[in-house]
Amino acid sequence: MSANNDDPELSHYRYFLLGRRLVRIGHNQDGNPYFSEFANGETKQMEINNNYMMKIMFGDPDDLREMDEPEFAELCLQKGVKSR
């Protein structure tokens, strides 16, 4: 790893169902969230959209449920999206 690399290093994800949208939030080594991705069933890809991170972390939505990684991966596969 370069000493002058300013990009945070991914430490772990937290996994959520926001309404009908599957979202994972990447956290850095300090435990701070720094990006969010959602499972796009149309493109069959995980796509970055940080608006979801803002909604989950600061919006206190009523239709939010946190889940573990195996459940998230299974639900993504049902949409045709590989999350692993």
Secondary structure by P-SEA (a helix, b strand, c coil): cccccccccccbbbbbbcccbbbbbbbccccccccccccccccccccccaaaaaaaaccccccbbbbcaaaaaaaaaaaccccc
